[in-house]
Amino acid sequence: MDRSEPTVVLVHGAWADGSSWQHVIPLLLNKGIPVIAVQNPTTSLAEDVAATQRALDAIKGPVVLVGHSWGGAVITQAGVDPKVKALVFVAAFAPEAGESVGDPVGAHAAPPGLSRITEEGTNFLRMSVDGFVHDVAQDLPGDEARVLAVVQAPLAKTTFGEKVTEAAWTARPNWYVVSTEDRAVSVDLQRELAARMEAKTTELNASHMSLLSMPEAVADIIVDAVAATAPLQESLVTADW
């Protein structure tokens, strides 16, 4: 894929898959923005980064790399690719070099969603159905939240203890979307990470799944990052959804 305009690469979080972006993707495509959604195996940081790197390797032009939740750790590491010109974090983790996701999580009061995690007995973890309905996607209809529980990919138990070796956000412009009603990732932690990155920050009155409950707002922020990365046609930035 050889394009001069930025391509948006979307990286999903834990207990999820690329369909997390299903409402955001058409909004970006309707703006004429090329999009790729990564399917992470959620088996390790290294393997998730490798999956994202394969997507980056298929693109010859500039990239705006977007991560939700756990996907923020993935883009923090994978975003060092020189094609990546900007990073967008959506209720996402953003470790420093030598830091794991578990390090800042452990420094804050545990949000309710963490108590809803169940062990499979196979070194993998799942989020319970009640967790999705009440703590991860509580602003979605119950049926939609239950679908998220059904399609979730199990997460390797060791993942949140794995440390990033490089932090792309230290050398690139950053955007951060805080979910103020988040019951899965500490809101205080989100604000702390955004401040540490000196990110352009937007707060949404949304659950952890703002990308599904408020896709227009999330897409607007991604478009802003795209527009800041390269000159775009006026119609790309100003067209109505």
Secondary structure as UniProt FT lines:
FT   STRAND          7..11
FT   TURN            14..15
FT   HELIX           18..21
FT   TURN            22..23
FT   HELIX           24..30
FT   TURN            31..32
FT   STRAND          35..38
FT   HELIX           45..57
FT   STRAND          63..68
FT   TURN            69..70
FT   HELIX           71..78
FT   TURN            79..80
FT   TURN            82..83
FT   STRAND          84..90
FT   TURN            97..98
FT   HELIX           102..106
FT   HELIX           112..116
FT   STRAND          117..119
FT   STRAND          124..127
FT   HELIX           129..131
FT   HELIX           132..136
FT   TURN            138..139
FT   HELIX           142..151
FT   STRAND          155..156
FT   TURN            157..158
FT   HELIX           159..161
FT   HELIX           168..170
FT   STRAND          174..179
FT   TURN            180..181
FT   HELIX           187..197
FT   STRAND          200..204
FT   TURN            208..209
FT   HELIX           210..213
FT   HELIX           215..229
FT   HELIX           234..238
//
